[in-house]
Amino acid sequence: MNNNVNKPTNARNLSRRDFLKTSVAVAGGSLLASLVARGDNAKAPRIGCGTVTFRKQSLEEAMQRIARAGYEYVEPQATGPWCPHVDPWKDDPEKFKRRAEEFGFKGVTALWAQHGAIIPDAKSVEGITQTIRWAGEAGIPVVNAGDGKKPKGMSDDDALKLMRDRLAQILEVAERSRVYLAIEPHGTFSLTADGLKKIMALSASRWLGINYDTANVRRATYVETVAGAYSWTPFGKRQDEVATLAAVVDRVVHVHVKDVVGAKCVALGKGDVNLKGCLDVLKRHGYSGVLSLETEGEFSTDEGQKLIEESRAWLLKALAS
């Protein structure tokens, strides 16, 4: 059991009636309904913060600190042991939802999936579908995952075929749960516009979208597990984060706003990422979904607190200009 919300529950034993009731509530919620809103009448994007900045602290402390900084939306991860804030196999989704409301959050925007590297992880279908079911019951409209690094010796065609087959199984559950599966730039294909387009072409499901990470594209890294820990490994050629976003913005359902100097995360506006250019692309496209601050959680607690407060102030100013 993780250190936060929760007494074990088996979410899969939810009755069909309760599951359908929860799904309808999620589908009708204002957050989900506006995730892909477009056009001149679209509202301004919502500002959220990921709990990963405080991944070494409990979920309780992470949410407390994010609420204290003034954020109205929060985004946890189910990526234990690295960021074990949610365990979709054990945690009670209703209790989690109530606790988020008690902290004053207007919504939980997304959830990083267990076994979220679709191509190389044989458990990805099982882990992501369970995360999606749990998210649906917790009122979370988006589950994030990545393509991951294709195994050595596997051709691009074979890797994409494998991903297509696994996506078909995952998206069946996403449709029933009415939860978006959002692919983040986290692997062999997803760090380029062409690669993201190839992934989006693997399924006609409306529940497949993109969680765009402003820094991952710029620093050209994918995430992999090395000796039980996560590692961001250089991959391919650095892409322009603004041009890449513009090429796929019509499929974006969630955004990680992240700034870096080299590989190190910094407060928004203090790094090398062209965040204003990315915000301009989103504004022109009428994006009214979530801008969720993300870091790699490598800071002390006090450093993390300062970073999320400075980042929120920068983002509010940037959106107002």
N, C-alpha and C positions, 0 to 999 in steps of 0.2 A: 504494500500500500504506500502511496506517496505521502508527502508531508502536509497535505492541505485540506481539501474539502471533505474528507470523504470516508464514508463507510462503504464497503463493497456492495455493489448491486449488480445484477445481471440484466443490463439494459435490453438484451435480446428477448427477455421474457415479457416485455411490455405487451399488453393486450393489443389486438388488432384495432379495437375501437379507440383505445388511448393513443396508439400510434398515429392513426388517421387524424384524430383530433389535434394532436401536436403538429402534424405536418401541415394541416390547413392553417393553423395559427401562425406557423412560421412563414408560409407562403403569403399570408395576408399581412404580415408585419410591415411597417413602414420602411424598416431598414432593408429587408430583402427586396421589397418592391422597387426601391430606388437605386439598387446597386448598379443596374445597367441603364438608368434613365439617361436620355439623350435630348439634345435640342435646346432651344433658347429658354425654355421654361424650367430647365433643370435647376435644382437647388445647388448651392455651393457644396463642395466635398465636405465630408465629415472628418474630424481629426481624431485619430486613435493612437494608442501606444501598446507595443508588445511587451508582455511580461518577461521576455527573454533578457532584457537589460538587467533584470534582477533574478536571473536563472539560478543563482546560488542561494537565494533566499526562498522562503516558502511562498506559495501562491498568495496566501493571506497578506504577507508583507508587500509582495509585488503589487497587488491590487490597491492596497492602502497607499503606497507611495505614488502610484500613477494617478489615483483620484486626488491626492494632495496637490499634485502638480497641475490640476485643472482639466485633465482629459475627461471627456464624456463617453469615450468608447475604449474598449480594451481588447487585446488579442493574446490568448495564451498559446502554449505549445504542448504537444503530446509526444515529445521527443526524448523521453528518459533513456539513459541517465543524464544526458546533457542538459535538458531543460524539462524536468519531470513534473510540470505544473498540472497536467491532466493525464489521467490514465483511463482511456475509454473502455478498458476491460473491467475496471473495479469501481470507478467513481460514480456517484449518483448524479445524473445530469440535472435533475430537478433541484437538488440541493445546490449544485454549482450555479444554476441560473438565479436562484433566490439570493445567493451570496453576492453575486455581481450586482443585483438590484439593490441590495442593502448598502453597497459602497456608493450607490448613486449613479452607476453607469447606465446610459441609455441603451446600450447594446454591446454584445460581444461580437466582434466583426468577422473573425475567422479563427481557424484552429489548424496548426501544422500537424500533419498525420503521423502516426506510428508507421514505421517501415515505408517512408515516403519516397524512396528512390525506386521508381516503377520498373525500370529495365533490369538493373542488377540484383534486386532483392526478391528472392523467391517468395517471401512472405508479404510482398507489397499489396496484393489483392486482398488478402485477409486483413492486414493492418489498416489499410485505407478504408475498406468498406466498413469495418467496425468503427473507425473514427467518424465516418459519415453518419452512420446510424446514431451514434452518441451525440454528434453535433445537432442532428435534427431534433432529438429529444431535448437538448439543452437550448434550443432556439438560436443556434449559430448558423448563419446562412452560407458560409464558405469553408471548405476544407482545402488546405494548401498541400501540394506535393510537388516533386520534381521528376524529371526523366531519369536523372542519375547518370553515372558514367557507364557506358556500355562495356561489357567484358572484353578483355584483350582477345583479339582474333575474330571477334564477331563483326560481320559486315554491317554497314549502315542499314541496308535493306532488311536484314534479319532482325536487327535491333528495333527498327520501326514496326516490323510485323509483330514482334513480341509485345511491344508497347500497345499496338492496336488491339491485340487479343486481350491484354490485361485491362485496358481502358474499357472495352466492351462490358466486361464483368463489373468493373467499378461503377460505371455510369448507369447501369441498371439499378443499382442501389441508390445512387445519387438522385435519379429521377423519382424513385419511390419515396425517398426522404425529402425531396425538394431542397437539396443542398447542392451548391455549385462545387465542382472539383476544379480548382484553379492551379494551373501549372506555373510554377515559379522558375525563373532562370537558374537552374541548379543541375547542370549535366551536360552531356555531350552535344545535344541538339539545341537546347533551350536558351543558350547564351547568345544566339544570333536571331535576327528577324526571320531569315529563311527557315531556320530550324524550328522556331516557334510556329511558323505557318504550317510546316510539315506536320507538327504534332496536332495542331488544330484541325487539320484535314483528315486525321485518323478516325474521326467520329463526327456524325451529323447531330449529335445530342446537343440540345440547348444548354445543358448543365455542365458543359465543358468550357472553361474560360482560362484566363491568364491572371496570375497574381504578379504584377510587374514589380521587380526590385530594381530601383534606380542605380544601386551601386554594384550589384553582381555583374551586370552587363559591362559596366565600365572597367571593372578590375579583372574581368574574364576569369572567374573562378567557379569551380563546381565543388560541391560538398561531398565528402566521402568519409567513411569510418576507417580510422587507422589506429590499431592497437586499443580498441575500445573507446576511442575519443574521436571527435569530429575534426576534420582538417579541410581547409580551403586551399585547393591546389590550382595553380595557374593552368589555364587550358586555352588553346587556340589563340586567336588574335583579338586584341581589345576592340570592342565595338563602341560606336557612338550611342550613348544612352538615350539621347533625344530622338535621333533618326530611327533607332530600333523601336522605341515606343510609338512613334508616329506610324510605323509600318503595321503595328498590330493593335493599335488603341481600340479598335472596334470590338476586340475580344477581351478587353481588360475588365475584370469584375472586382478587383481589389488591388491596392498598391502599397508596397513597402517603400516608404520614403527613408532613404539611408544615405548618409554622406561619409566619405572616406578620404583619408590622405594615404595614398598607397593602398595597403590592405587594412589599415586601422580605422575603425569607426570613430567619427567625431560628431560634435553637435551639428545640426543642420545649418548650412550656410558657411561652415568653417572649413570645408574640404574641397575636393577637386570635382565633385559631381555637379553637372549642370542642372541643378534642381529647378531653377526658374524656367529653364527651357522645357523641362518635363511638365511642370505645372501649366505652362502655356499650351502645350499639346493637349493636355487633359481638359483645359478650359475651352479651347476651340472645339473640342469634340463633345462638350456638354457633359463631361463626367461628373456625376454627383455621388459617387460611391465613397469609399473610405480611403484616407491617407493615413496609414498606420506606421508610426515611427518604429524602426527596427535597428537594433545593434547586434553585436555578437556576445554581449554580456561579459566582456572581459574586464569590466571596471569594478572598483570598490563600490560599496553601496552609496556612499556620499558622492562619488564621482558620477555614478549613474543618475542619481537624483538631480544633480546640477545639469547634466546633459539633457535629460528629458524636459526640464523646465526651460532651458535655453532654446531647445529645438521647437517647443510649442510656441514660444514667443516669436521666433523667426518665421514659423509657418503661418501664424496668424497675420503677421505683417505682410508676408509675401502674397497671401491670398487676397488681402485687402488692396493691394497695389494694382 
